[in-house]
Amino acid sequence: MYKPPVSLLGQQKEKKEAYELYLSEEGWKILGDDKPEKPQDAEKTPVGATIAVAPDGEEEENISETEELSEEEQRQLDELKRADKKVRAHEQAHVNAAGGYARGGANYDYVTGPDGKRYASSGHVNLDVSPEKKPEETVKKAEVIKRAALAPTDPSPSDRQIAANAQKMAADAQRELAVERMRAQEAVA
């Protein structure tokens, strides 16, 4: 079955974002067009290529999905894929360990590879590090934050700093808890 080359390709050019989309037969009907028997503009669009369309609807150049990369570009692409996988695993470890203290999911910074796709180069997870109303709750929260900061197999220096801050937050809350206990004992005596 033929898939027409109508797409919004995930190509990054000048910080434009786009997405790949193929229309089903039902989609063609909704658009009021019958599914084409042959590619639109067959002379202009080679097989294995798609029409790239920016979010503003402006058509960009045809980009072949099967275009060969040079050895250097392939090495760069392999490295970007490895780094992307590592960054995503690192940030996901933070999210998984943080539980409800993660504010949203992971946030990533991207670079565009020689294949035109975006790869995560770094990332971060926003954590709620505010103290809780009760010192006992703050101690528990600080322990979760510390575990979340150190969850990846290779915590970064900033991860270690967050863990140290969480340790201090727990120590402060434990001191406050000790003071409360002493006051309660004095009130009974």
Residue frames as a rotation matrix with the C-alpha (Angstrom) as fourth column:
MET 1
0.585 0.811 0.000 0.00
0.811 -0.585 0.000 0.00
0.000 0.000 -1.000 0.00
TYR 2
-0.208 -0.659 0.723 1.37
0.660 -0.640 -0.393 3.36
0.722 0.396 0.568 -1.01
LYS 3
0.279 0.209 -0.937 1.92
0.836 -0.534 0.130 6.08
-0.473 -0.819 -0.324 1.63
PRO 4
0.692 -0.013 0.722 1.83
0.507 -0.703 -0.498 9.51
0.514 0.711 -0.480 0.04
PRO 5
-0.289 -0.936 -0.201 4.81
0.859 -0.161 -0.486 11.75
0.422 -0.313 0.851 0.80
VAL 6
0.312 0.419 0.853 2.71
-0.090 -0.881 0.465 14.28
0.946 -0.222 -0.237 2.70
SER 7
0.299 -0.236 -0.925 4.49
0.891 0.416 0.182 14.93
0.342 -0.878 0.335 5.95
LEU 8
0.786 -0.278 0.553 5.64
-0.442 -0.878 0.186 17.43
0.433 -0.390 -0.812 8.46
LEU 9
0.439 -0.689 -0.577 9.15
0.387 0.724 -0.571 16.18
0.811 0.027 0.585 9.00
GLY 10
0.900 -0.139 -0.413 10.98
0.390 -0.165 0.906 16.35
-0.194 -0.976 -0.095 12.34
GLN 11
0.101 -0.868 0.486 13.67
0.855 -0.174 -0.489 18.56
0.509 0.465 0.724 10.83
GLN 12
0.553 -0.005 -0.833 15.26
0.608 -0.681 0.407 21.35
-0.570 -0.732 -0.374 12.87
LYS 13
-0.214 -0.593 0.776 16.25
0.883 -0.457 -0.106 24.41
0.418 0.662 0.622 10.87
GLU 14
-0.688 -0.134 0.713 16.77
-0.028 -0.977 -0.211 27.76
0.725 -0.165 0.669 12.47
LYS 15
-0.965 0.234 0.121 14.96
-0.104 0.084 -0.991 26.54
-0.242 -0.969 -0.056 15.60
LYS 16
-0.147 0.937 -0.318 11.84
-0.949 -0.043 0.312 25.63
0.278 0.348 0.895 13.62
GLU 17
-0.718 -0.002 0.696 10.10
-0.325 0.885 -0.332 22.53
-0.616 -0.465 -0.636 14.89
ALA 18
-0.114 0.707 -0.698 8.04
-0.958 0.107 0.265 20.17
0.262 0.699 0.666 12.80
TYR 19
-0.221 0.163 0.961 6.49
-0.533 0.805 -0.259 16.73
-0.816 -0.570 -0.091 13.09
GLU 20
-0.946 -0.119 -0.301 6.13
-0.318 0.517 0.795 13.77
0.061 0.848 -0.527 10.77
LEU 21
-0.212 0.954 0.211 2.57
-0.464 0.091 -0.881 13.00
-0.860 -0.285 0.423 9.73
TYR 22
-0.995 0.050 -0.085 1.10
-0.050 0.481 0.876 10.45
0.085 0.876 -0.476 7.34
LEU 23
-0.328 0.945 0.023 -2.56
-0.913 -0.310 -0.266 10.61
-0.244 -0.108 0.964 6.42
SER 24
-0.672 0.248 0.698 -4.68
0.167 0.969 -0.183 7.47
-0.722 -0.007 -0.692 6.48
GLU 25
-0.739 0.497 0.454 -7.36
0.562 0.083 0.823 6.81
0.371 0.864 -0.341 3.89
GLU 26
0.256 0.866 -0.430 -9.88
0.966 -0.208 0.155 8.22
0.045 -0.455 -0.889 6.37
GLY 27
-0.104 -0.396 -0.912 -7.74
0.460 -0.832 0.309 11.34
-0.882 -0.387 0.268 6.74
TRP 28
-0.963 -0.233 0.135 -7.76
0.211 -0.341 0.916 11.88
-0.167 0.911 0.378 2.99
LYS 29
-0.296 0.934 0.199 -11.56
0.814 0.138 0.565 11.55
0.500 0.329 -0.801 3.01
ILE 30
0.288 0.373 -0.882 -11.88
0.844 -0.534 0.050 14.11
-0.452 -0.759 -0.469 5.80
LEU 31
-0.508 -0.573 -0.643 -9.78
0.159 -0.797 0.583 16.50
-0.847 0.194 0.496 3.76
GLY 32
0.492 0.789 -0.368 -12.19
-0.299 -0.244 -0.922 15.94
-0.817 0.564 0.116 0.88
ASP 33
-0.025 -0.567 -0.823 -9.55
-0.999 0.035 0.006 14.32
0.026 0.823 -0.568 -1.30
ASP 34
0.981 0.164 -0.102 -9.46
-0.169 0.985 -0.042 10.77
0.094 0.059 0.994 -2.49
LYS 35
0.427 -0.874 0.234 -6.26
-0.032 0.244 0.969 9.01
-0.904 -0.421 0.076 -1.59
PRO 36
0.344 -0.321 -0.882 -3.88
-0.901 -0.377 -0.215 9.69
-0.263 0.869 -0.419 -4.50
GLU 37
0.995 0.009 0.096 -2.97
0.025 0.937 -0.349 6.76
-0.093 0.349 0.932 -6.72
LYS 38
0.276 -0.952 0.131 0.53
0.805 0.155 -0.573 8.13
0.526 0.263 0.809 -7.20
PRO 39
-0.250 -0.425 -0.870 2.66
0.877 -0.481 -0.017 10.62
-0.411 -0.767 0.493 -5.28
GLN 40
0.872 0.451 -0.190 1.70
0.368 -0.860 -0.353 14.25
-0.323 0.237 -0.916 -5.53
ASP 41
0.716 -0.623 -0.315 4.20
-0.695 -0.675 -0.247 16.02
-0.059 0.395 -0.917 -7.73
ALA 42
0.886 -0.333 0.324 5.91
0.264 0.935 0.238 12.70
-0.382 -0.125 0.916 -8.43
GLU 43
0.551 -0.719 0.424 8.52
0.525 -0.097 -0.846 14.42
0.649 0.688 0.324 -10.58
LYS 44
0.257 -0.419 0.871 9.42
-0.477 -0.839 -0.263 16.78
0.841 -0.347 -0.416 -7.72
THR 45
0.325 -0.051 0.944 9.29
-0.930 0.163 0.329 14.32
-0.171 -0.985 0.006 -4.81
PRO 46
-0.341 -0.507 -0.792 11.60
-0.646 0.738 -0.195 11.31
0.683 0.445 -0.579 -5.15
VAL 47
0.642 0.509 -0.573 10.63
-0.004 0.749 0.662 8.01
0.766 -0.423 0.483 -3.57
GLY 48
0.169 -0.568 -0.805 11.96
0.919 0.385 -0.079 7.83
0.355 -0.727 0.588 0.00
ALA 49
-0.882 -0.416 0.220 11.69
0.328 -0.879 -0.345 11.57
0.337 -0.232 0.912 0.47
THR 50
0.048 0.899 -0.436 9.18
0.986 -0.113 -0.124 13.72
-0.161 -0.424 -0.891 2.25
ILE 51
0.036 0.036 0.999 8.07
0.373 -0.928 0.020 17.28
0.927 0.372 -0.047 1.94
ALA 52
-0.531 -0.274 -0.802 9.25
0.846 -0.135 -0.515 19.22
0.033 -0.952 0.304 4.96
VAL 53
0.160 0.651 0.742 6.80
0.363 -0.738 0.569 21.80
0.918 0.178 -0.354 6.20
ALA 54
-0.880 -0.472 0.055 7.64
0.166 -0.413 -0.895 24.25
0.445 -0.779 0.442 8.97
PRO 55
-0.536 0.699 -0.473 5.05
0.749 0.136 -0.648 25.02
-0.389 -0.702 -0.597 11.69
ASP 56
-0.401 0.387 -0.830 4.16
-0.243 -0.919 -0.311 28.22
-0.883 0.077 0.463 9.87
GLY 57
0.570 0.706 0.419 3.10
0.142 0.418 -0.897 26.10
-0.809 0.571 0.138 6.87
GLU 58
0.497 -0.473 -0.728 6.00
-0.831 -0.501 -0.242 27.21
-0.250 0.725 -0.642 4.71
GLU 59
0.987 -0.131 0.093 7.34
0.153 0.943 -0.297 24.35
-0.049 0.307 0.950 2.60
GLU 60
0.308 -0.948 -0.074 11.04
-0.622 -0.260 0.739 23.70
-0.720 -0.182 -0.670 2.96
GLU 61
-0.243 -0.506 -0.827 13.35
-0.957 0.266 0.118 21.70
0.161 0.820 -0.549 0.74
ASN 62
0.795 0.415 -0.442 12.80
-0.384 0.909 0.162 17.99
0.469 0.040 0.882 0.08
ILE 63
-0.060 -0.798 0.599 14.83
-0.995 0.096 0.029 15.97
-0.081 -0.594 -0.800 2.55
SER 64
0.164 0.073 -0.984 15.72
-0.443 0.896 -0.008 12.39
0.881 0.437 0.179 1.73
GLU 65
0.720 0.145 0.679 15.29
-0.688 0.279 0.670 10.00
-0.092 -0.949 0.301 4.64
THR 66
0.882 -0.385 0.270 17.75
0.387 0.921 0.048 7.62
-0.267 0.063 0.962 3.02
GLU 67
0.759 -0.633 0.156 20.49
-0.379 -0.623 -0.684 10.18
0.530 0.460 -0.713 2.38
GLU 68
0.543 -0.635 -0.549 23.88
0.709 0.697 -0.106 8.71
0.450 -0.332 0.829 3.18
LEU 69
0.957 -0.287 0.036 26.10
-0.247 -0.746 0.619 10.33
-0.151 -0.601 -0.785 5.78
SER 70
0.267 -0.943 -0.201 29.86
-0.504 0.041 -0.862 10.65
0.821 0.331 -0.465 5.58
GLU 71
0.029 -0.341 -0.940 31.95
0.589 0.765 -0.260 8.57
0.808 -0.546 0.223 7.99
GLU 72
-0.913 -0.403 0.058 32.54
0.218 -0.604 -0.766 11.63
0.344 -0.687 0.640 10.17
GLU 73
-0.404 0.848 0.341 28.84
-0.785 -0.514 0.347 12.50
0.470 -0.128 0.874 10.20
GLN 74
0.386 0.530 -0.755 28.01
-0.104 0.838 0.535 8.89
0.916 -0.128 0.379 11.08
ARG 75
-0.432 -0.605 -0.669 30.50
0.669 0.283 -0.687 8.96
0.605 -0.744 0.283 13.97
GLN 76
-0.926 0.134 0.352 28.99
-0.282 -0.866 -0.413 12.24
0.250 -0.482 0.840 15.15
LEU 77
-0.011 0.995 -0.096 25.49
-0.720 0.059 0.692 10.77
0.694 0.077 0.716 14.85
ASP 78
0.172 0.008 -0.985 26.48
0.373 0.925 0.073 7.66
0.912 -0.379 0.157 16.82
GLU 79
-0.795 -0.525 -0.303 27.94
0.495 -0.276 -0.824 9.85
0.349 -0.805 0.479 19.57
LEU 80
-0.696 0.613 0.373 24.82
-0.634 -0.769 0.081 12.03
0.336 -0.181 0.924 19.66
LYS 81
0.251 0.809 -0.532 22.63
-0.371 0.588 0.719 8.93
0.894 0.017 0.448 19.96
ARG 82
-0.160 -0.393 -0.906 24.77
0.682 0.620 -0.389 7.58
0.714 -0.679 0.169 22.82
ALA 83
-0.971 -0.231 0.059 24.71
0.133 -0.731 -0.670 10.94
0.197 -0.643 0.740 24.60
ASP 84
-0.354 0.920 0.165 20.94
-0.708 -0.379 0.596 11.28
0.612 0.094 0.786 24.07
LYS 85
0.303 0.454 -0.838 20.32
0.107 0.858 0.503 7.85
0.947 -0.242 0.211 25.58
LYS 86
-0.455 -0.585 -0.671 22.59
0.749 0.155 -0.644 8.60
0.481 -0.796 0.368 28.54
VAL 87
-0.933 0.134 0.335 21.05
-0.235 -0.930 -0.283 12.04
0.273 -0.343 0.899 29.21
ARG 88
-0.055 0.997 -0.056 17.50
-0.639 0.008 0.769 10.66
0.767 0.078 0.637 29.04
ALA 89
0.222 0.078 -0.972 18.32
0.463 0.869 0.175 7.74
0.858 -0.489 0.157 31.36
HIS 90
-0.769 -0.591 -0.243 20.04
0.520 -0.358 -0.776 10.12
0.371 -0.723 0.582 33.81
GLU 91
-0.789 0.499 0.358 17.10
-0.549 -0.835 -0.047 12.52
0.276 -0.234 0.932 33.99
GLN 92
0.156 0.879 -0.451 14.53
-0.408 0.473 0.781 9.71
0.900 0.062 0.432 34.09
ALA 93
-0.253 -0.320 -0.913 16.33
0.670 0.623 -0.404 8.26
0.698 -0.714 0.056 37.13
HIS 94
-0.995 -0.072 0.067 15.81
0.011 -0.763 -0.646 11.62
0.097 -0.642 0.760 38.88
VAL 95
-0.377 0.926 0.037 12.11
-0.779 -0.338 0.528 11.69
0.501 0.170 0.848 37.92
ASN 96
0.138 0.439 -0.888 11.51
0.024 0.895 0.446 8.10
0.990 -0.082 0.113 39.04
ALA 97
-0.447 -0.412 -0.794 13.19
0.756 0.301 -0.582 8.59
0.479 -0.860 0.177 42.42
ALA 98
-0.973 0.016 0.232 11.65
-0.105 -0.920 -0.378 12.02
0.207 -0.392 0.896 43.10
GLY 99
-0.506 0.851 -0.140 8.07
0.855 0.474 -0.212 10.79
-0.114 -0.227 -0.967 42.97
GLY 100
0.490 0.859 0.148 5.63
0.864 -0.501 0.049 13.59
0.116 0.104 -0.988 43.71
TYR 101
0.400 -0.397 -0.826 8.41
0.332 -0.777 0.535 16.08
-0.855 -0.488 -0.179 44.38
ALA 102
-0.710 -0.546 0.446 9.33
0.604 -0.146 0.783 16.28
-0.362 0.825 0.433 40.68
ARG 103
-0.007 0.672 -0.740 7.71
-0.142 -0.733 -0.665 19.34
-0.990 0.101 0.100 39.12
GLY 104
0.684 0.281 -0.673 6.73
-0.700 -0.002 -0.714 17.96
-0.202 0.960 0.195 35.76
GLY 105
0.900 -0.374 0.224 8.99
0.416 0.891 -0.184 15.70
-0.130 0.258 0.957 33.78
ALA 106
-0.040 -0.993 -0.109 12.52
0.695 -0.105 0.711 16.09
-0.717 -0.047 0.695 32.60
ASN 107
0.886 0.166 -0.433 13.51
-0.141 -0.793 -0.592 19.16
-0.442 0.586 -0.679 30.56
TYR 108
0.286 -0.788 0.546 16.09
0.776 0.524 0.350 18.76
-0.562 0.324 0.761 27.82
ASP 109
0.261 -0.348 -0.900 18.43
-0.591 -0.795 0.136 20.91
-0.763 0.497 -0.413 25.77
TYR 110
0.693 0.123 0.710 18.83
0.379 0.776 -0.504 19.65
-0.613 0.618 0.492 22.22
VAL 111
-0.357 -0.713 -0.603 21.34
-0.487 -0.408 0.772 19.68
-0.797 0.569 -0.202 19.41
THR 112
0.755 0.591 -0.284 20.55
-0.522 0.279 -0.806 18.89
-0.397 0.757 0.519 15.80
GLY 113
0.068 -0.721 0.689 22.43
0.111 0.692 0.713 15.96
-0.991 0.028 0.127 14.33
PRO 114
-0.761 -0.454 -0.463 23.71
-0.397 -0.239 0.886 15.58
-0.513 0.858 0.001 10.78
ASP 115
-0.794 0.550 0.259 20.53
0.604 0.664 0.440 13.61
0.070 0.506 -0.860 10.02
GLY 116
-0.598 0.546 0.587 18.42
-0.156 -0.797 0.583 16.67
0.786 0.257 0.562 10.90
LYS 117
0.409 0.748 -0.522 16.94
0.415 0.358 0.837 15.10
0.813 -0.559 -0.164 14.04
ARG 118
0.246 -0.254 0.936 17.19
-0.706 -0.708 -0.006 16.56
0.664 -0.659 -0.353 17.54
TYR 119
0.155 -0.302 -0.941 19.17
0.499 0.846 -0.189 14.79
0.852 -0.440 0.282 20.27
ALA 120
0.977 0.205 0.052 19.17
0.045 -0.439 0.897 15.57
0.207 -0.875 -0.439 23.98
SER 121
0.122 -0.988 0.090 22.54
0.157 -0.070 -0.985 17.01
0.980 0.135 0.146 25.00
SER 122
-0.950 -0.310 -0.039 21.72
0.076 -0.109 -0.991 17.92
0.303 -0.944 0.128 28.60
GLY 123
-0.014 1.000 -0.013 18.74
0.213 0.016 0.977 18.08
0.977 0.011 -0.213 30.88
HIS 124
-0.941 -0.204 0.269 17.33
-0.217 -0.245 -0.945 18.84
0.259 -0.948 0.187 34.28
VAL 125
-0.132 0.901 -0.414 14.41
0.663 0.391 0.638 17.99
0.737 -0.190 -0.649 36.53
ASN 126
-0.393 0.091 0.915 12.78
-0.503 -0.854 -0.131 20.63
0.770 -0.512 0.382 38.69
LEU 127
-0.368 0.210 -0.906 12.28
0.678 0.727 -0.107 19.43
0.636 -0.654 -0.410 42.26
ASP 128
0.582 0.565 0.584 10.15
-0.146 -0.634 0.759 20.89
0.800 -0.528 -0.287 45.02
VAL 129
-0.265 -0.790 -0.553 12.76
0.580 0.328 -0.746 21.52
0.770 -0.519 0.371 47.71
SER 130
-0.178 0.273 0.945 10.66
-0.569 -0.812 0.128 23.71
0.803 -0.516 0.300 49.99
PRO 131
-0.984 -0.161 0.079 10.33
-0.151 0.503 -0.851 22.62
0.097 -0.850 -0.519 53.63
GLU 132
-0.291 0.913 -0.285 7.08
0.469 0.396 0.790 20.98
0.834 0.096 -0.543 54.69
LYS 133
0.339 0.534 0.774 4.82
-0.395 -0.666 0.633 22.28
0.854 -0.520 -0.015 57.47
LYS 134
0.936 -0.017 0.353 5.99
-0.321 0.375 0.870 19.69
-0.147 -0.927 0.346 60.01
PRO 135
0.080 -0.997 -0.018 9.65
-0.959 -0.082 0.272 18.86
-0.273 -0.004 -0.962 60.66
GLU 136
-0.125 -0.088 0.988 8.93
-0.114 0.991 0.073 15.10
-0.986 -0.104 -0.134 60.39
GLU 137
0.771 0.486 0.412 7.54
0.367 0.191 -0.911 15.63
-0.521 0.853 -0.031 56.90
THR 138
0.754 -0.564 -0.335 10.51
-0.656 -0.671 -0.346 17.81
-0.030 0.481 -0.876 55.96
VAL 139
-0.166 -0.831 0.532 12.93
-0.686 0.485 0.542 15.05
-0.708 -0.274 -0.651 57.03
LYS 140
0.126 0.295 0.947 11.11
0.359 0.876 -0.320 12.50
-0.925 0.381 0.004 54.86
LYS 141
0.964 0.267 -0.010 10.98
0.107 -0.419 -0.902 14.91
-0.245 0.868 -0.432 51.93
ALA 142
0.439 -0.876 -0.201 14.69
-0.863 -0.473 0.176 15.71
-0.249 0.096 -0.964 52.24
GLU 143
-0.229 -0.504 0.833 15.52
-0.260 0.856 0.447 11.99
-0.938 -0.114 -0.328 52.16
VAL 144
0.511 0.489 0.707 13.51
0.563 0.431 -0.705 11.55
-0.649 0.759 -0.055 48.95
ILE 145
0.951 -0.183 -0.250 15.18
-0.298 -0.767 -0.568 14.60
-0.088 0.614 -0.784 47.37
LYS 146
0.073 -0.983 0.168 18.62
-0.820 0.037 0.571 13.29
-0.567 -0.179 -0.804 48.30
ARG 147
-0.133 -0.060 0.989 17.83
0.222 0.971 0.089 9.86
-0.966 0.232 -0.115 46.81
ALA 148
0.808 0.500 0.312 16.47
0.424 -0.124 -0.897 11.53
-0.410 0.857 -0.312 43.67
ALA 149
0.727 -0.590 -0.351 19.58
-0.654 -0.751 -0.094 13.69
-0.208 0.298 -0.932 43.29
LEU 150
-0.298 -0.920 0.254 21.87
-0.816 0.384 0.432 10.67
-0.495 -0.079 -0.865 43.61
ALA 151
0.504 0.649 0.569 19.64
-0.291 0.748 -0.596 8.25
-0.813 0.135 0.566 41.64
PRO 152
0.847 -0.211 -0.488 21.62
-0.463 0.159 -0.872 8.24
0.261 0.965 0.037 38.37
THR 153
0.791 -0.597 -0.134 24.62
0.612 0.774 0.160 5.96
0.008 -0.209 0.978 38.18
ASP 154
-0.319 -0.922 0.218 26.79
0.915 -0.360 -0.182 9.00
0.246 0.142 0.959 37.48
PRO 155
0.647 0.622 -0.440 25.52
0.723 -0.685 0.095 11.97
-0.242 -0.379 -0.893 39.54
SER 156
0.236 -0.513 0.825 26.80
0.527 -0.646 -0.552 15.32
0.817 0.565 0.118 38.30
PRO 157
-0.808 -0.557 -0.191 28.40
0.483 -0.441 -0.756 17.94
0.337 -0.704 0.626 40.57
SER 158
-0.619 0.645 0.447 25.08
-0.643 -0.744 0.183 19.81
0.451 -0.174 0.875 40.66
ASP 159
0.340 0.702 -0.626 23.30
-0.125 0.693 0.710 16.55
0.932 -0.163 0.323 41.59
ARG 160
-0.179 -0.507 -0.843 25.74
0.790 0.437 -0.430 16.12
0.586 -0.743 0.323 44.48
GLN 161
-0.947 -0.133 0.292 25.16
-0.018 -0.886 -0.464 19.74
0.320 -0.445 0.837 45.56
ILE 162
-0.091 0.986 0.138 21.39
-0.670 -0.163 0.724 19.17
0.737 -0.026 0.676 45.62
ALA 163
0.351 0.159 -0.923 21.94
0.378 0.878 0.295 16.03
0.857 -0.452 0.248 47.70
ALA 164
-0.649 -0.652 -0.392 24.10
0.651 -0.210 -0.729 18.01
0.394 -0.728 0.561 50.14
ASN 165
-0.764 0.443 0.469 21.44
-0.483 -0.875 0.039 20.72
0.427 -0.197 0.883 50.39
ALA 166
0.283 0.889 -0.360 18.80
-0.366 0.447 0.816 18.06
0.886 -0.099 0.452 51.05
GLN 167
-0.032 -0.390 -0.920 21.02
0.719 0.631 -0.292 16.58
0.694 -0.671 0.260 53.78
LYS 168
-0.948 -0.309 0.082 21.28
0.191 -0.753 -0.630 20.04
0.256 -0.581 0.773 55.39
MET 169
-0.331 0.910 0.248 17.50
-0.673 -0.412 0.614 20.49
0.661 0.037 0.749 55.10
ALA 170
0.390 0.443 -0.807 17.00
0.165 0.829 0.534 17.16
0.906 -0.341 0.251 56.89
ALA 171
-0.444 -0.643 -0.624 19.51
0.762 0.096 -0.641 18.07
0.472 -0.760 0.447 59.61
ASP 172
-0.887 0.177 0.426 17.80
-0.283 -0.938 -0.199 21.44
0.365 -0.297 0.882 60.20
ALA 173
0.089 0.993 -0.077 14.41
-0.598 0.115 0.793 19.72
0.796 -0.024 0.604 60.45
GLN 174
0.217 -0.078 -0.973 15.81
0.537 0.842 0.053 17.10
0.815 -0.534 0.224 62.85
ARG 175
-0.844 -0.520 -0.128 17.21
0.420 -0.493 -0.762 19.89
0.333 -0.698 0.634 65.06
GLU 176
-0.573 0.721 0.390 13.82
-0.668 -0.687 0.287 21.60
0.474 -0.096 0.875 65.03
LEU 177
0.341 0.687 -0.642 12.20
-0.179 0.718 0.673 18.28
0.923 -0.114 0.368 65.92
ALA 178
-0.261 -0.530 -0.807 14.63
0.731 0.437 -0.524 17.79
0.630 -0.726 0.274 68.83
VAL 179
-0.957 -0.048 0.285 13.82
-0.105 -0.861 -0.498 21.29
0.269 -0.506 0.819 70.14
GLU 180
-0.110 0.992 0.057 10.09
-0.706 -0.118 0.698 20.51
0.699 0.036 0.714 69.94
ARG 181
0.297 0.176 -0.938 10.60
0.310 0.911 0.270 17.28
0.903 -0.372 0.216 71.88
MET 182
-0.691 -0.607 -0.393 12.63
0.589 -0.159 -0.792 19.06
0.418 -0.779 0.467 74.59
ARG 183
-0.782 0.462 0.418 9.92
-0.527 -0.849 -0.047 21.70
0.333 -0.256 0.907 74.96
ALA 184
0.212 0.898 -0.385 7.25
-0.452 0.440 0.776 19.01
0.866 0.010 0.500 75.19
GLN 185
0.009 -0.292 -0.956 9.22
0.654 0.725 -0.215 17.21
0.756 -0.624 0.198 77.93
GLU 186
-0.929 -0.370 0.026 9.72
0.243 -0.661 -0.710 20.47
0.280 -0.653 0.704 79.85
ALA 187
-0.430 0.849 0.308 6.00
-0.704 -0.529 0.474 21.20
0.565 -0.013 0.825 79.65
VAL 188
0.385 0.544 -0.746 5.15
0.013 0.805 0.594 17.77
0.923 -0.238 0.303 81.11
ALA 189
-0.224 -0.602 -0.766 7.69
0.775 0.367 -0.515 18.09
0.591 -0.709 0.384 83.94
